[in-house]
Amino acid sequence: MDNLTKLKAELERLSPADLRLVLKFAEFLAQE
């Protein structure tokens, strides 16, 4: 299983609140 598939599987287990947190973190990293 490749990393992207693994990541998607992990994300699907997260709650919506966790997902928002991850998205905010991703946006923060993208701005660096």
DSSP file (Angstrom, degrees, kcal/mol; ACC not computed):
  #  RESIDUE AA STRUCTURE BP1 BP2  ACC     N-H-->O    O-->H-N    N-H-->O    O-->H-N    TCO  KAPPA ALPHA  PHI   PSI    X-CA   Y-CA   Z-CA
    1    1 A M              0   0    0      0, 0.0     2,-0.0     0, 0.0     0, 0.0   0.000 360.0 360.0 360.0 128.7    0.0    0.0    0.0
    2    2 A D     >  -     0   0    0      1,-0.1     4,-2.1     4,-0.0     5,-0.2  -0.292 360.0-105.1 -79.5 167.7    1.4    3.4   -1.0
    3    3 A N  H  > S+     0   0    0      1,-0.2     4,-2.7     2,-0.2     5,-0.2   0.846 117.1  54.9 -62.4 -37.3    1.7    6.4    1.3
    4    4 A L  H  > S+     0   0    0      2,-0.2     4,-2.5     1,-0.2    -1,-0.2   0.918 109.5  47.1 -65.0 -42.7   -1.2    8.3   -0.3
    5    5 A T  H  > S+     0   0    0      2,-0.2     4,-2.2     1,-0.2    -1,-0.2   0.906 113.0  49.8 -62.7 -41.8   -3.6    5.3    0.2
    6    6 A K  H  X S+     0   0    0     -4,-2.1     4,-2.1     2,-0.2    -2,-0.2   0.912 110.6  50.0 -62.5 -43.3   -2.4    5.0    3.8
    7    7 A L  H  X S+     0   0    0     -4,-2.7     4,-2.7     1,-0.2    -2,-0.2   0.912 109.5  50.6 -63.1 -43.8   -2.9    8.7    4.4
    8    8 A K  H  X S+     0   0    0     -4,-2.5     4,-2.1     1,-0.2    -1,-0.2   0.908 109.3  51.3 -61.4 -41.7   -6.5    8.6    2.9
    9    9 A A  H  X S+     0   0    0     -4,-2.2     4,-0.7     1,-0.2    -1,-0.2   0.902 111.3  47.9 -62.2 -41.2   -7.3    5.6    5.2
   10   10 A E  H >X S+     0   0    0     -4,-2.1     3,-1.0     1,-0.2     4,-0.6   0.926 110.5  51.4 -64.4 -44.8   -6.0    7.5    8.2
   11   11 A L  H >< S+     0   0    0     -4,-2.7     3,-1.0     1,-0.3    -2,-0.2   0.852 103.3  58.6 -63.1 -35.0   -8.0   10.7    7.3
   12   12 A E  H 3< S+     0   0    0     -4,-2.1    -1,-0.3     1,-0.3    -2,-0.2   0.727 102.6  55.0 -68.3 -19.9  -11.2    8.7    6.9
   13   13 A R  H << S+     0   0    0     -3,-1.0    -1,-0.3    -4,-0.7    -2,-0.2   0.652  91.0  95.6 -84.6 -16.0  -10.9    7.6   10.5
   14   14 A L  S << S-     0   0    0     -3,-1.0    -3,-0.0    -4,-0.6     0, 0.0  -0.387  77.9-117.2 -76.0 151.9  -10.6   11.2   11.8
   15   15 A S     >  -     0   0    0      1,-0.1     4,-2.6    -2,-0.1     5,-0.2  -0.432  33.1-103.3 -77.7 161.5  -13.6   13.1   13.1
   16   16 A P  H  > S+     0   0    0      0, 0.0     4,-2.3     0, 0.0     5,-0.2   0.871 123.7  53.3 -54.2 -38.3  -14.7   16.3   11.3
   17   17 A A  H  > S+     0   0    0      2,-0.2     4,-1.8     1,-0.2     5,-0.1   0.919 109.9  47.2 -64.1 -42.8  -13.1   18.4   14.0
   18   18 A D  H  > S+     0   0    0      1,-0.2     4,-2.4     2,-0.2    -1,-0.2   0.901 109.8  54.6 -62.5 -40.5   -9.8   16.6   13.6
   19   19 A L  H  X S+     0   0    0     -4,-2.6     4,-2.5     1,-0.2    -2,-0.2   0.904 106.2  50.7 -61.7 -42.6  -10.1   17.0    9.8
   20   20 A R  H  X S+     0   0    0     -4,-2.3     4,-2.4     1,-0.2    -1,-0.2   0.899 109.9  51.2 -61.1 -40.1  -10.5   20.8   10.2
   21   21 A L  H  X S+     0   0    0     -4,-1.8     4,-2.2     2,-0.2    -2,-0.2   0.917 110.0  48.8 -63.4 -43.9   -7.4   20.9   12.4
   22   22 A V  H  X S+     0   0    0     -4,-2.4     4,-2.5     1,-0.2    -2,-0.2   0.906 111.1  50.4 -62.3 -42.6   -5.4   18.9    9.8
   23   23 A L  H  X S+     0   0    0     -4,-2.5     4,-2.4     2,-0.2    -2,-0.2   0.904 109.7  50.0 -64.5 -41.2   -6.5   21.2    7.0
   24   24 A K  H  X S+     0   0    0     -4,-2.4     4,-2.3     1,-0.2    -1,-0.2   0.910 111.6  49.2 -62.0 -41.7   -5.5   24.3    9.0
   25   25 A F  H  X S+     0   0    0     -4,-2.2     4,-2.4     2,-0.2    -2,-0.2   0.899 109.9  51.0 -64.4 -41.3   -2.1   22.7    9.6
   26   26 A A  H  X S+     0   0    0     -4,-2.5     4,-2.2     2,-0.2    -2,-0.2   0.904 110.4  49.1 -63.5 -41.4   -1.7   21.9    5.9
   27   27 A E  H  X S+     0   0    0     -4,-2.4     4,-1.3     2,-0.2    -2,-0.2   0.904 109.9  52.2 -63.6 -40.7   -2.6   25.5    5.0
   28   28 A F  H  X S+     0   0    0     -4,-2.3     4,-0.8     1,-0.2     3,-0.3   0.917 110.8  47.1 -60.5 -44.5   -0.1   26.8    7.5
   29   29 A L  H >< S+     0   0    0     -4,-2.4     3,-0.7     1,-0.2    -1,-0.2   0.878 107.8  56.4 -65.4 -36.9    2.6   24.5    6.1
   30   30 A A  H 3< S+     0   0    0     -4,-2.2    -1,-0.2     1,-0.2    -2,-0.2   0.792 103.8  54.7 -66.1 -27.2    1.8   25.7    2.5
   31   31 A Q  H 3<        0   0    0     -4,-1.3    -1,-0.2    -3,-0.3    -2,-0.2   0.713 360.0 360.0 -79.3 -20.5    2.3   29.3    3.5
   32   32 A E    <<        0   0    0     -4,-0.8    -1,-0.2    -3,-0.7    -2,-0.1   0.515 360.0 360.0 -62.2 360.0    5.8   28.6    4.8
